[in-house]
Amino acid sequence: MKKKIFCVLVGLTLVLFGTQAFLFAGGQAEKAVKRIAVVTPYMANATTAYVIKQFQQYAEDEGWKVTVSDTAGDFGLLVSRIEDAVTQKVDALVLGMGDPVQMVKGLKAASEAGIPVFGLDAGVTEGVLLNVTSDNTDLGTKSAEQLAKAMGEKGNVILFTHDPHPGVRERAAGAAATFKKYPGIKIIEKVHIKVPGPVEFARKVMEDLLTAYPQKGDISGVWAGWDEPAYGATQAIVKAGREEIKVVGIDGTDFAKAEIDKGGPFIATIEQDFDGMAEMLVGLMKDYFEGKKPEKQWYKIPGNIYP
């Protein structure tokens, strides 16, 4: 009888130990799942949506859980979304193409909570560990060189930019510096393109500019900080029959390539390696979670001219 009772007690002990071990393992597995919050003001932009989707795919391949919040250009709301993520105690925050300088309050909350913040084609300021992006000065320089060549190194240029995006701002600076090298080229207008709706906004702006500069030769080229305003400008130019005006963009989107292939005003774009950015960021974040500190704050990937 004693032997039977002993066996039963041993069995119960093993069951209890096994249950505890299972719960502990389960708890550890649950704890190991990294929760990443991506916040962006620009999900309506085709390239932003693409790079965030690629990041999400690579992150989920690592077993991480990713949530994405879009504020449609509202930076005040973006700060609130960051604070929400901090309250939820996520393991990391990713800024998708937003200027961190406009998110100081949210970044401070993340820093105080010990939550690392990473940039994906965004920027770097206090509270941002690192940023993976293109070499935006190079993108601006290369695209401006293409436009200058197409214009015969002379004529009047319109710049379409968007200063709240640090990458676009850097591209515009690179383009302006490039145009200054050509005595025959003059920048006559610099226009801020609103987001969301950059194609429609750029088209309307270009229609007004074509009215303000009605003669052939008044405008020789349009430099756009990304493909969508370049596409909008092209639509207005074609509609007005002013196809002597040359247009360049940046991003290498499919719709831009299709327009360039038509042989019209849209003559070139610079392809960004968005897939490479997303993959690199996931790799850097993985290293960070494993205790490896990043070697630098800026990781820049070159772009390629199309065609």
Buried (B, 14 or more C-beta within 10 A) or exposed (E): EEEEEEEEEEEEEEEEEEEEEEEEEEEEEEEEEBBBBBBBBBBBBBBBBBBBEBBBBBBEEBEBEBBBBBBBBEBEBBBBBBBBBBEEEBBBBBBBBBBBBBBEEBBBBBBEBEBBBBBBBBBBBEBBBBBBBBBBBBBBBBBBBBBBEBBEEEBBBBBBBBEBBBBBBBBBBBBBEBBEEBEEBEBBBBBEBBBBBBBBBBBEBBBEBBEEBEEEEBBBBBBBBBBBBBBBBBBBBBEBEBEBBBBBBBBBBEBBBEBBEEEBBBBBBBBBBBBBBBBBBBBBBBEBBEEEEBEEEEBBBBBEBBE
